[in-house]
């Protein structure tokens, strides 16, 4: 938890091998991870911008049905967090790590 830079490095390798909506979905997740990295370092404007870009990507390029991560809960969490961040002028380091979302695997059908 909280290893946003490492998350970015791993996902970027995956992103390079993808295309289409899968690539865009991973790009959105990458932007969320980098947004949280900025949040942790106190860059509130960078966080806001990356979250906005990620939500725009998720809206324009829905994740494929067989994508292994569910992005809908992530999008909801980022929307709520973005609204909270719009009201802040400064960040509390203690607050930032309590805001990180959890990615959830999409259940696979067995038949």
Jmol script that loads the backbone (N, CA, C; Angstrom):
load data "model"
ATOM      1  N   UNK A   1       0.845  -1.189   0.000  1.00  0.00           N
ATOM      2  CA  UNK A   1       0.000   0.000   0.000  1.00  0.00           C
ATOM      3  C   UNK A   1       0.878   1.236   0.000  1.00  0.00           C
ATOM      4  N   UNK A   2       0.506   2.204  -0.809  1.00  0.00           N
ATOM      5  CA  UNK A   2       1.243   3.452  -0.829  1.00  0.00           C
ATOM      6  C   UNK A   2       2.487   3.463  -1.692  1.00  0.00           C
ATOM      7  N   UNK A   3       2.734   2.423  -2.448  1.00  0.00           N
ATOM      8  CA  UNK A   3       3.923   2.351  -3.303  1.00  0.00           C
ATOM      9  C   UNK A   3       3.566   2.837  -4.706  1.00  0.00           C
ATOM     10  N   UNK A   4       3.192   4.099  -4.808  1.00  0.00           N
ATOM     11  CA  UNK A   4       2.656   4.628  -6.050  1.00  0.00           C
ATOM     12  C   UNK A   4       3.699   4.725  -7.148  1.00  0.00           C
ATOM     13  N   UNK A   5       4.933   5.049  -6.802  1.00  0.00           N
ATOM     14  CA  UNK A   5       5.981   5.121  -7.815  1.00  0.00           C
ATOM     15  C   UNK A   5       6.249   3.727  -8.383  1.00  0.00           C
ATOM     16  N   UNK A   6       6.344   2.729  -7.509  1.00  0.00           N
ATOM     17  CA  UNK A   6       6.559   1.351  -7.969  1.00  0.00           C
ATOM     18  C   UNK A   6       5.392   0.871  -8.814  1.00  0.00           C
ATOM     19  N   UNK A   7       4.188   1.231  -8.411  1.00  0.00           N
ATOM     20  CA  UNK A   7       2.998   0.877  -9.186  1.00  0.00           C
ATOM     21  C   UNK A   7       3.119   1.440 -10.599  1.00  0.00           C
ATOM     22  N   UNK A   8       3.539   2.680 -10.697  1.00  0.00           N
ATOM     23  CA  UNK A   8       3.711   3.316 -11.996  1.00  0.00           C
ATOM     24  C   UNK A   8       4.726   2.560 -12.843  1.00  0.00           C
ATOM     25  N   UNK A   9       5.850   2.193 -12.245  1.00  0.00           N
ATOM     26  CA  UNK A   9       6.899   1.497 -12.992  1.00  0.00           C
ATOM     27  C   UNK A   9       6.405   0.153 -13.538  1.00  0.00           C
ATOM     28  N   UNK A  10       5.704  -0.602 -12.716  1.00  0.00           N
ATOM     29  CA  UNK A  10       5.205  -1.922 -13.133  1.00  0.00           C
ATOM     30  C   UNK A  10       4.130  -1.772 -14.206  1.00  0.00           C
ATOM     31  N   UNK A  11       3.178  -0.879 -13.981  1.00  0.00           N
ATOM     32  CA  UNK A  11       2.091  -0.712 -14.945  1.00  0.00           C
ATOM     33  C   UNK A  11       2.577  -0.140 -16.268  1.00  0.00           C
ATOM     34  N   UNK A  12       3.612   0.678 -16.228  1.00  0.00           N
ATOM     35  CA  UNK A  12       4.130   1.240 -17.474  1.00  0.00           C
ATOM     36  C   UNK A  12       4.677   0.140 -18.383  1.00  0.00           C
ATOM     37  N   UNK A  13       5.308  -0.865 -17.794  1.00  0.00           N
ATOM     38  CA  UNK A  13       5.789  -2.001 -18.592  1.00  0.00           C
ATOM     39  C   UNK A  13       4.621  -2.722 -19.253  1.00  0.00           C
ATOM     40  N   UNK A  14       3.556  -2.946 -18.505  1.00  0.00           N
ATOM     41  CA  UNK A  14       2.354  -3.578 -19.050  1.00  0.00           C
ATOM     42  C   UNK A  14       1.741  -2.696 -20.129  1.00  0.00           C
ATOM     43  N   UNK A  15       1.641  -1.415 -19.856  1.00  0.00           N
ATOM     44  CA  UNK A  15       1.030  -0.451 -20.774  1.00  0.00           C
ATOM     45  C   UNK A  15       1.706  -0.485 -22.145  1.00  0.00           C
ATOM     46  N   UNK A  16       3.022  -0.627 -22.165  1.00  0.00           N
ATOM     47  CA  UNK A  16       3.763  -0.650 -23.427  1.00  0.00           C
ATOM     48  C   UNK A  16       3.347  -1.792 -24.337  1.00  0.00           C
ATOM     49  N   UNK A  17       2.834  -2.884 -23.769  1.00  0.00           N
ATOM     50  CA  UNK A  17       2.474  -4.064 -24.553  1.00  0.00           C
ATOM     51  C   UNK A  17       0.997  -4.124 -24.924  1.00  0.00           C
ATOM     52  N   UNK A  18       0.217  -3.126 -24.559  1.00  0.00           N
ATOM     53  CA  UNK A  18      -1.226  -3.154 -24.795  1.00  0.00           C
ATOM     54  C   UNK A  18      -1.620  -2.238 -25.942  1.00  0.00           C
ATOM     55  N   UNK A  19      -2.892  -2.345 -26.339  1.00  0.00           N
ATOM     56  CA  UNK A  19      -3.445  -1.450 -27.358  1.00  0.00           C
ATOM     57  C   UNK A  19      -4.920  -1.205 -27.052  1.00  0.00           C
ATOM     58  N   UNK A  20      -5.505  -0.274 -27.758  1.00  0.00           N
ATOM     59  CA  UNK A  20      -6.935  -0.010 -27.646  1.00  0.00           C
ATOM     60  C   UNK A  20      -7.367   0.432 -26.259  1.00  0.00           C
ATOM     61  N   UNK A  21      -8.596   0.028 -25.896  1.00  0.00           N
ATOM     62  CA  UNK A  21      -9.155   0.433 -24.609  1.00  0.00           C
ATOM     63  C   UNK A  21      -8.387  -0.150 -23.432  1.00  0.00           C
ATOM     64  N   UNK A  22      -7.770  -1.327 -23.622  1.00  0.00           N
ATOM     65  CA  UNK A  22      -6.946  -1.873 -22.534  1.00  0.00           C
ATOM     66  C   UNK A  22      -5.795  -0.920 -22.214  1.00  0.00           C
ATOM     67  N   UNK A  23      -5.157  -0.428 -23.254  1.00  0.00           N
ATOM     68  CA  UNK A  23      -4.034   0.502 -23.058  1.00  0.00           C
ATOM     69  C   UNK A  23      -4.522   1.779 -22.381  1.00  0.00           C
ATOM     70  N   UNK A  24      -5.665   2.297 -22.826  1.00  0.00           N
ATOM     71  CA  UNK A  24      -6.216   3.514 -22.229  1.00  0.00           C
ATOM     72  C   UNK A  24      -6.614   3.280 -20.773  1.00  0.00           C
ATOM     73  N   UNK A  25      -7.179   2.120 -20.462  1.00  0.00           N
ATOM     74  CA  UNK A  25      -7.560   1.813 -19.081  1.00  0.00           C
ATOM     75  C   UNK A  25      -6.334   1.810 -18.181  1.00  0.00           C
ATOM     76  N   UNK A  26      -5.273   1.164 -18.625  1.00  0.00           N
ATOM     77  CA  UNK A  26      -4.039   1.139 -17.829  1.00  0.00           C
ATOM     78  C   UNK A  26      -3.458   2.547 -17.729  1.00  0.00           C
ATOM     79  N   UNK A  27      -3.572   3.344 -18.789  1.00  0.00           N
ATOM     80  CA  UNK A  27      -3.101   4.730 -18.732  1.00  0.00           C
ATOM     81  C   UNK A  27      -3.862   5.501 -17.652  1.00  0.00           C
ATOM     82  N   UNK A  28      -5.167   5.288 -17.559  1.00  0.00           N
ATOM     83  CA  UNK A  28      -5.951   5.944 -16.512  1.00  0.00           C
ATOM     84  C   UNK A  28      -5.511   5.518 -15.125  1.00  0.00           C
ATOM     85  N   UNK A  29      -5.250   4.229 -14.951  1.00  0.00           N
ATOM     86  CA  UNK A  29      -4.782   3.722 -13.654  1.00  0.00           C
ATOM     87  C   UNK A  29      -3.403   4.298 -13.333  1.00  0.00           C
ATOM     88  N   UNK A  30      -2.548   4.391 -14.355  1.00  0.00           N
ATOM     89  CA  UNK A  30      -1.230   5.013 -14.170  1.00  0.00           C
ATOM     90  C   UNK A  30      -1.373   6.455 -13.696  1.00  0.00           C
ATOM     91  N   UNK A  31      -2.293   7.179 -14.290  1.00  0.00           N
ATOM     92  CA  UNK A  31      -2.472   8.573 -13.896  1.00  0.00           C
ATOM     93  C   UNK A  31      -2.989   8.686 -12.467  1.00  0.00           C
ATOM     94  N   UNK A  32      -3.828   7.749 -12.052  1.00  0.00           N
ATOM     95  CA  UNK A  32      -4.276   7.734 -10.657  1.00  0.00           C
ATOM     96  C   UNK A  32      -3.078   7.490  -9.735  1.00  0.00           C
ATOM     97  N   UNK A  33      -2.231   6.519 -10.090  1.00  0.00           N
ATOM     98  CA  UNK A  33      -1.060   6.210  -9.254  1.00  0.00           C
ATOM     99  C   UNK A  33      -0.131   7.417  -9.138  1.00  0.00           C
ATOM    100  N   UNK A  34       0.143   8.073 -10.259  1.00  0.00           N
ATOM    101  CA  UNK A  34       1.020   9.247 -10.221  1.00  0.00           C
ATOM    102  C   UNK A  34       0.331  10.389  -9.470  1.00  0.00           C
ATOM    103  N   UNK A  35      -0.981  10.483  -9.601  1.00  0.00           N
ATOM    104  CA  UNK A  35      -1.723  11.480  -8.834  1.00  0.00           C
ATOM    105  C   UNK A  35      -1.552  11.276  -7.341  1.00  0.00           C
ATOM    106  N   UNK A  36      -1.598  10.018  -6.901  1.00  0.00           N
ATOM    107  CA  UNK A  36      -1.383   9.739  -5.478  1.00  0.00           C
ATOM    108  C   UNK A  36       0.065   9.982  -5.066  1.00  0.00           C
ATOM    109  N   UNK A  37       0.990   9.743  -5.969  1.00  0.00           N
ATOM    110  CA  UNK A  37       2.387  10.083  -5.676  1.00  0.00           C
ATOM    111  C   UNK A  37       2.498  11.593  -5.420  1.00  0.00           C
ATOM    112  N   UNK A  38       1.871  12.388  -6.290  1.00  0.00           N
ATOM    113  CA  UNK A  38       1.872  13.843  -6.099  1.00  0.00           C
ATOM    114  C   UNK A  38       1.158  14.225  -4.804  1.00  0.00           C
ATOM    115  N   UNK A  39       0.081  13.530  -4.492  1.00  0.00           N
ATOM    116  CA  UNK A  39      -0.651  13.808  -3.258  1.00  0.00           C
ATOM    117  C   UNK A  39       0.256  13.596  -2.053  1.00  0.00           C
ATOM    118  N   UNK A  40       0.998  12.496  -2.084  1.00  0.00           N
ATOM    119  CA  UNK A  40       1.894  12.178  -0.969  1.00  0.00           C
ATOM    120  C   UNK A  40       3.032  13.193  -0.839  1.00  0.00           C
ATOM    121  N   UNK A  41       3.449  13.775  -1.954  1.00  0.00           N
ATOM    122  CA  UNK A  41       4.535  14.754  -1.900  1.00  0.00           C
ATOM    123  C   UNK A  41       4.025  16.185  -1.736  1.00  0.00           C
ATOM    124  N   UNK A  42       2.708  16.346  -1.600  1.00  0.00           N
ATOM    125  CA  UNK A  42       2.135  17.661  -1.342  1.00  0.00           C
ATOM    126  C   UNK A  42       1.809  18.489  -2.568  1.00  0.00           C
ATOM    127  N   UNK A  43       1.872  17.902  -3.750  1.00  0.00           N
ATOM    128  CA  UNK A  43       1.580  18.623  -4.991  1.00  0.00           C
ATOM    129  C   UNK A  43       0.080  18.512  -5.284  1.00  0.00           C
ATOM    130  N   UNK A  44      -0.689  19.355  -4.645  1.00  0.00           N
ATOM    131  CA  UNK A  44      -2.141  19.299  -4.747  1.00  0.00           C
ATOM    132  C   UNK A  44      -2.629  19.557  -6.168  1.00  0.00           C
ATOM    133  N   UNK A  45      -2.060  20.549  -6.844  1.00  0.00           N
ATOM    134  CA  UNK A  45      -2.492  20.838  -8.219  1.00  0.00           C
ATOM    135  C   UNK A  45      -2.169  19.688  -9.164  1.00  0.00           C
ATOM    136  N   UNK A  46      -0.995  19.086  -9.012  1.00  0.00           N
ATOM    137  CA  UNK A  46      -0.641  17.931  -9.835  1.00  0.00           C
ATOM    138  C   UNK A  46      -1.605  16.777  -9.621  1.00  0.00           C
ATOM    139  N   UNK A  47      -1.988  16.566  -8.378  1.00  0.00           N
ATOM    140  CA  UNK A  47      -2.943  15.507  -8.057  1.00  0.00           C
ATOM    141  C   UNK A  47      -4.280  15.776  -8.724  1.00  0.00           C
ATOM    142  N   UNK A  48      -4.781  16.977  -8.558  1.00  0.00           N
ATOM    143  CA  UNK A  48      -6.079  17.332  -9.159  1.00  0.00           C
ATOM    144  C   UNK A  48      -6.061  17.123 -10.669  1.00  0.00           C
ATOM    145  N   UNK A  49      -4.999  17.589 -11.320  1.00  0.00           N
ATOM    146  CA  UNK A  49      -4.911  17.473 -12.780  1.00  0.00           C
ATOM    147  C   UNK A  49      -4.868  16.023 -13.234  1.00  0.00           C
ATOM    148  N   UNK A  50      -4.081  15.205 -12.568  1.00  0.00           N
ATOM    149  CA  UNK A  50      -3.971  13.803 -12.982  1.00  0.00           C
ATOM    150  C   UNK A  50      -5.255  13.036 -12.712  1.00  0.00           C
ATOM    151  N   UNK A  51      -5.924  13.312 -11.604  1.00  0.00           N
ATOM    152  CA  UNK A  51      -7.203  12.651 -11.339  1.00  0.00           C
ATOM    153  C   UNK A  51      -8.234  13.050 -12.398  1.00  0.00           C
ATOM    154  N   UNK A  52      -8.247  14.323 -12.777  1.00  0.00           N
ATOM    155  CA  UNK A  52      -9.184  14.781 -13.812  1.00  0.00           C
ATOM    156  C   UNK A  52      -8.898  14.072 -15.136  1.00  0.00           C
ATOM    157  N   UNK A  53      -7.627  13.977 -15.505  1.00  0.00           N
ATOM    158  CA  UNK A  53      -7.255  13.293 -16.747  1.00  0.00           C
ATOM    159  C   UNK A  53      -7.633  11.818 -16.700  1.00  0.00           C
ATOM    160  N   UNK A  54      -7.402  11.174 -15.561  1.00  0.00           N
ATOM    161  CA  UNK A  54      -7.741   9.754 -15.428  1.00  0.00           C
ATOM    162  C   UNK A  54      -9.242   9.542 -15.588  1.00  0.00           C
ATOM    163  N   UNK A  55     -10.046  10.355 -14.927  1.00  0.00           N
ATOM    164  CA  UNK A  55     -11.500  10.211 -15.037  1.00  0.00           C
ATOM    165  C   UNK A  55     -11.969  10.458 -16.462  1.00  0.00           C
ATOM    166  N   UNK A  56     -11.329  11.384 -17.152  1.00  0.00           N
ATOM    167  CA  UNK A  56     -11.667  11.650 -18.547  1.00  0.00           C
ATOM    168  C   UNK A  56     -11.363  10.431 -19.415  1.00  0.00           C
ATOM    169  N   UNK A  57     -10.228   9.802 -19.188  1.00  0.00           N
ATOM    170  CA  UNK A  57      -9.875   8.587 -19.936  1.00  0.00           C
ATOM    171  C   UNK A  57     -10.873   7.475 -19.649  1.00  0.00           C
ATOM    172  N   UNK A  58     -11.191   7.256 -18.374  1.00  0.00           N
ATOM    173  CA  UNK A  58     -12.143   6.195 -18.025  1.00  0.00           C
ATOM    174  C   UNK A  58     -13.503   6.443 -18.677  1.00  0.00           C
ATOM    175  N   UNK A  59     -13.895   7.707 -18.795  1.00  0.00           N
ATOM    176  CA  UNK A  59     -15.187   8.040 -19.404  1.00  0.00           C
ATOM    177  C   UNK A  59     -15.155   7.795 -20.917  1.00  0.00           C
ATOM    178  N   UNK A  60     -14.080   8.221 -21.565  1.00  0.00           N
ATOM    179  CA  UNK A  60     -13.980   8.108 -23.022  1.00  0.00           C
ATOM    180  C   UNK A  60     -13.667   6.692 -23.498  1.00  0.00           C
ATOM    181  N   UNK A  61     -12.947   5.931 -22.692  1.00  0.00           N
ATOM    182  CA  UNK A  61     -12.482   4.606 -23.100  1.00  0.00           C
ATOM    183  C   UNK A  61     -12.820   3.587 -22.017  1.00  0.00           C
ATOM    184  N   UNK A  62     -14.057   3.107 -21.981  1.00  0.00           N
ATOM    185  CA  UNK A  62     -14.432   2.135 -20.936  1.00  0.00           C
ATOM    186  C   UNK A  62     -13.555   0.887 -20.997  1.00  0.00           C
ATOM    187  N   UNK A  63     -13.283   0.342 -19.828  1.00  0.00           N
ATOM    188  CA  UNK A  63     -12.482  -0.887 -19.759  1.00  0.00           C
ATOM    189  C   UNK A  63     -13.222  -2.013 -20.471  1.00  0.00           C
ATOM    190  N   UNK A  64     -12.500  -2.849 -21.208  1.00  0.00           N
ATOM    191  CA  UNK A  64     -13.136  -4.004 -21.839  1.00  0.00           C
ATOM    192  C   UNK A  64     -13.777  -4.909 -20.784  1.00  0.00           C
ATOM    193  N   UNK A  65     -14.817  -5.631 -21.185  1.00  0.00           N
ATOM    194  CA  UNK A  65     -15.523  -6.513 -20.245  1.00  0.00           C
ATOM    195  C   UNK A  65     -14.609  -7.536 -19.597  1.00  0.00           C
ATOM    196  N   UNK A  66     -13.587  -7.980 -20.318  1.00  0.00           N
ATOM    197  CA  UNK A  66     -12.696  -9.008 -19.770  1.00  0.00           C
ATOM    198  C   UNK A  66     -11.461  -8.411 -19.082  1.00  0.00           C
ATOM    199  N   UNK A  67     -11.457  -7.106 -18.841  1.00  0.00           N
ATOM    200  CA  UNK A  67     -10.316  -6.479 -18.178  1.00  0.00           C
ATOM    201  C   UNK A  67     -10.237  -6.992 -16.744  1.00  0.00           C
ATOM    202  N   UNK A  68      -9.051  -7.366 -16.260  1.00  0.00           N
ATOM    203  CA  UNK A  68      -8.940  -8.042 -14.959  1.00  0.00           C
ATOM    204  C   UNK A  68      -9.150  -7.157 -13.733  1.00  0.00           C
ATOM    205  N   UNK A  69      -9.216  -5.852 -13.904  1.00  0.00           N
ATOM    206  CA  UNK A  69      -9.466  -4.959 -12.771  1.00  0.00           C
ATOM    207  C   UNK A  69     -10.771  -4.212 -12.996  1.00  0.00           C
ATOM    208  N   UNK A  70     -11.516  -4.044 -11.932  1.00  0.00           N
ATOM    209  CA  UNK A  70     -12.755  -3.284 -11.996  1.00  0.00           C
ATOM    210  C   UNK A  70     -12.434  -1.807 -11.802  1.00  0.00           C
ATOM    211  N   UNK A  71     -12.663  -1.003 -12.833  1.00  0.00           N
ATOM    212  CA  UNK A  71     -12.343   0.416 -12.718  1.00  0.00           C
ATOM    213  C   UNK A  71     -13.514   1.243 -12.193  1.00  0.00           C
ATOM    214  N   UNK A  72     -14.725   0.710 -12.193  1.00  0.00           N
ATOM    215  CA  UNK A  72     -15.870   1.495 -11.720  1.00  0.00           C
ATOM    216  C   UNK A  72     -15.740   1.908 -10.258  1.00  0.00           C
ATOM    217  N   UNK A  73     -15.389   0.995  -9.336  1.00  0.00           N
ATOM    218  CA  UNK A  73     -15.194   1.438  -7.951  1.00  0.00           C
ATOM    219  C   UNK A  73     -14.066   2.467  -7.829  1.00  0.00           C
ATOM    220  N   UNK A  74     -13.002   2.279  -8.579  1.00  0.00           N
ATOM    221  CA  UNK A  74     -11.885   3.227  -8.566  1.00  0.00           C
ATOM    222  C   UNK A  74     -12.351   4.605  -9.030  1.00  0.00           C
ATOM    223  N   UNK A  75     -13.129   4.634 -10.102  1.00  0.00           N
ATOM    224  CA  UNK A  75     -13.634   5.912 -10.605  1.00  0.00           C
ATOM    225  C   UNK A  75     -14.484   6.618  -9.554  1.00  0.00           C
ATOM    226  N   UNK A  76     -15.333   5.865  -8.877  1.00  0.00           N
ATOM    227  CA  UNK A  76     -16.167   6.449  -7.827  1.00  0.00           C
ATOM    228  C   UNK A  76     -15.334   7.036  -6.704  1.00  0.00           C
ATOM    229  N   UNK A  77     -14.317   6.301  -6.282  1.00  0.00           N
ATOM    230  CA  UNK A  77     -13.447   6.788  -5.206  1.00  0.00           C
ATOM    231  C   UNK A  77     -12.688   8.044  -5.633  1.00  0.00           C
ATOM    232  N   UNK A  78     -12.220   8.064  -6.871  1.00  0.00           N
ATOM    233  CA  UNK A  78     -11.467   9.221  -7.357  1.00  0.00           C
ATOM    234  C   UNK A  78     -12.384  10.438  -7.497  1.00  0.00           C
ATOM    235  N   UNK A  79     -13.631  10.227  -7.917  1.00  0.00           N
ATOM    236  CA  UNK A  79     -14.575  11.352  -7.999  1.00  0.00           C
ATOM    237  C   UNK A  79     -14.809  11.970  -6.620  1.00  0.00           C
ATOM    238  N   UNK A  80     -15.050  11.116  -5.621  1.00  0.00           N
ATOM    239  CA  UNK A  80     -15.284  11.599  -4.258  1.00  0.00           C
ATOM    240  C   UNK A  80     -14.045  12.330  -3.743  1.00  0.00           C
ATOM    241  N   UNK A  81     -12.893  11.725  -3.940  1.00  0.00           N
ATOM    242  CA  UNK A  81     -11.647  12.338  -3.476  1.00  0.00           C
ATOM    243  C   UNK A  81     -11.376  13.657  -4.200  1.00  0.00           C
ATOM    244  N   UNK A  82     -11.641  13.697  -5.495  1.00  0.00           N
ATOM    245  CA  UNK A  82     -11.425  14.930  -6.260  1.00  0.00           C
ATOM    246  C   UNK A  82     -12.288  16.063  -5.716  1.00  0.00           C
ATOM    247  N   UNK A  83     -13.523  15.753  -5.361  1.00  0.00           N
ATOM    248  CA  UNK A  83     -14.404  16.777  -4.785  1.00  0.00           C
ATOM    249  C   UNK A  83     -13.835  17.290  -3.461  1.00  0.00           C
ATOM    250  N   UNK A  84     -13.299  16.389  -2.641  1.00  0.00           N
ATOM    251  CA  UNK A  84     -12.685  16.804  -1.372  1.00  0.00           C
ATOM    252  C   UNK A  84     -11.455  17.669  -1.621  1.00  0.00           C
ATOM    253  N   UNK A  85     -10.648  17.275  -2.601  1.00  0.00           N
ATOM    254  CA  UNK A  85      -9.413  18.007  -2.884  1.00  0.00           C
ATOM    255  C   UNK A  85      -9.688  19.407  -3.417  1.00  0.00           C
ATOM    256  N   UNK A  86     -10.819  19.595  -4.090  1.00  0.00           N
ATOM    257  CA  UNK A  86     -11.153  20.923  -4.610  1.00  0.00           C
ATOM    258  C   UNK A  86     -11.360  21.924  -3.478  1.00  0.00           C
ATOM    259  N   UNK A  87     -11.735  21.430  -2.298  1.00  0.00           N
ATOM    260  CA  UNK A  87     -12.009  22.314  -1.160  1.00  0.00           C
ATOM    261  C   UNK A  87     -10.762  22.600  -0.321  1.00  0.00           C
ATOM    262  N   UNK A  88      -9.669  21.898  -0.594  1.00  0.00           N
ATOM    263  CA  UNK A  88      -8.455  22.066   0.208  1.00  0.00           C
ATOM    264  C   UNK A  88      -7.506  23.083  -0.406  1.00  0.00           C
ATOM    265  N   UNK A  89      -6.787  23.760   0.460  1.00  0.00           N
ATOM    266  CA  UNK A  89      -5.718  24.647   0.000  1.00  0.00           C
ATOM    267  C   UNK A  89      -4.348  24.041   0.270  1.00  0.00           C
ATOM    268  N   UNK A  90      -4.242  23.237   1.323  1.00  0.00           N
ATOM    269  CA  UNK A  90      -2.994  22.544   1.650  1.00  0.00           C
ATOM    270  C   UNK A  90      -3.331  21.116   2.055  1.00  0.00           C
ATOM    271  N   UNK A  91      -2.308  20.279   2.055  1.00  0.00           N
ATOM    272  CA  UNK A  91      -2.481  18.869   2.387  1.00  0.00           C
ATOM    273  C   UNK A  91      -1.843  18.534   3.719  1.00  0.00           C
ATOM    274  N   UNK A  92      -2.471  17.647   4.431  1.00  0.00           N
ATOM    275  CA  UNK A  92      -1.895  17.085   5.646  1.00  0.00           C
ATOM    276  C   UNK A  92      -1.279  15.741   5.283  1.00  0.00           C
ATOM    277  N   UNK A  93       0.012  15.521   5.559  1.00  0.00           N
ATOM    278  CA  UNK A  93       0.632  14.232   5.228  1.00  0.00           C
ATOM    279  C   UNK A  93      -0.112  13.048   5.838  1.00  0.00           C
ATOM    280  N   UNK A  94      -0.664  13.213   7.028  1.00  0.00           N
ATOM    281  CA  UNK A  94      -1.391  12.116   7.668  1.00  0.00           C
ATOM    282  C   UNK A  94      -2.657  11.775   6.898  1.00  0.00           C
ATOM    283  N   UNK A  95      -3.267  12.757   6.275  1.00  0.00           N
ATOM    284  CA  UNK A  95      -4.506  12.542   5.536  1.00  0.00           C
ATOM    285  C   UNK A  95      -4.275  11.790   4.239  1.00  0.00           C
ATOM    286  N   UNK A  96      -3.176  12.071   3.569  1.00  0.00           N
ATOM    287  CA  UNK A  96      -2.998  11.572   2.210  1.00  0.00           C
ATOM    288  C   UNK A  96      -3.038  10.057   2.108  1.00  0.00           C
ATOM    289  N   UNK A  97      -2.445   9.341   3.028  1.00  0.00           N
ATOM    290  CA  UNK A  97      -2.399   7.884   2.907  1.00  0.00           C
ATOM    291  C   UNK A  97      -3.725   7.225   3.278  1.00  0.00           C
ATOM    292  N   UNK A  98      -4.592   7.924   3.982  1.00  0.00           N
ATOM    293  CA  UNK A  98      -5.897   7.348   4.301  1.00  0.00           C
ATOM    294  C   UNK A  98      -6.834   7.423   3.113  1.00  0.00           C
ATOM    295  N   UNK A  99      -6.458   8.139   2.074  1.00  0.00           N
ATOM    296  CA  UNK A  99      -7.325   8.361   0.927  1.00  0.00           C
ATOM    297  C   UNK A  99      -7.088   7.389  -0.220  1.00  0.00           C
ATOM    298  N   UNK A 100      -6.037   6.602  -0.167  1.00  0.00           N
ATOM    299  CA  UNK A 100      -5.675   5.731  -1.285  1.00  0.00           C
ATOM    300  C   UNK A 100      -6.725   4.652  -1.517  1.00  0.00           C
ATOM    301  N   UNK A 101      -7.130   4.460  -2.781  1.00  0.00           N
ATOM    302  CA  UNK A 101      -8.118   3.425  -3.095  1.00  0.00           C
ATOM    303  C   UNK A 101      -7.476   2.051  -3.176  1.00  0.00           C
ATOM    304  N   UNK A 102      -8.317   1.045  -3.201  1.00  0.00           N
ATOM    305  CA  UNK A 102      -7.881  -0.330  -3.393  1.00  0.00           C
ATOM    306  C   UNK A 102      -8.384  -0.799  -4.748  1.00  0.00           C
ATOM    307  N   UNK A 103      -7.495  -1.332  -5.572  1.00  0.00           N
ATOM    308  CA  UNK A 103      -7.923  -1.899  -6.848  1.00  0.00           C
ATOM    309  C   UNK A 103      -8.521  -3.271  -6.600  1.00  0.00           C
ATOM    310  N   UNK A 104      -9.601  -3.568  -7.301  1.00  0.00           N
ATOM    311  CA  UNK A 104     -10.291  -4.841  -7.119  1.00  0.00           C
ATOM    312  C   UNK A 104     -10.260  -5.643  -8.413  1.00  0.00           C
ATOM    313  N   UNK A 105      -9.941  -6.919  -8.283  1.00  0.00           N
ATOM    314  CA  UNK A 105      -9.977  -7.796  -9.444  1.00  0.00           C
ATOM    315  C   UNK A 105     -11.417  -8.018  -9.868  1.00  0.00           C
ATOM    316  N   UNK A 106     -11.625  -8.135 -11.166  1.00  0.00           N
ATOM    317  CA  UNK A 106     -12.942  -8.431 -11.698  1.00  0.00           C
ATOM    318  C   UNK A 106     -13.166  -9.934 -11.601  1.00  0.00           C
ATOM    319  N   UNK A 107     -14.306 -10.358 -11.028  1.00  0.00           N
ATOM    320  CA  UNK A 107     -14.574 -11.802 -10.966  1.00  0.00           C
ATOM    321  C   UNK A 107     -14.651 -12.386 -12.374  1.00  0.00           C
ATOM    322  N   UNK A 108     -14.113 -13.569 -12.536  1.00  0.00           N
ATOM    323  CA  UNK A 108     -14.174 -14.237 -13.835  1.00  0.00           C
ATOM    324  C   UNK A 108     -15.329 -15.215 -13.837  1.00  0.00           C
ATOM    325  N   UNK A 109     -15.920 -15.399 -15.010  1.00  0.00           N
ATOM    326  CA  UNK A 109     -17.011 -16.374 -15.107  1.00  0.00           C
ATOM    327  C   UNK A 109     -16.416 -17.758 -15.279  1.00  0.00           C
ATOM    328  N   UNK A 110     -17.068 -18.737 -14.697  1.00  0.00           N
ATOM    329  CA  UNK A 110     -16.519 -20.106 -14.734  1.00  0.00           C
ATOM    330  C   UNK A 110     -17.371 -21.004 -15.604  1.00  0.00           C
ATOM    331  N   UNK A 111     -17.532 -20.657 -16.818  1.00  0.00           N
ATOM    332  CA  UNK A 111     -18.272 -21.585 -17.619  1.00  0.00           C
ATOM    333  C   UNK A 111     -18.623 -21.055 -18.894  1.00  0.00           C
TER     334      UNK A 111
END
end "model"
wireframe off; spacefill off
backbone 0.3
color backbone group
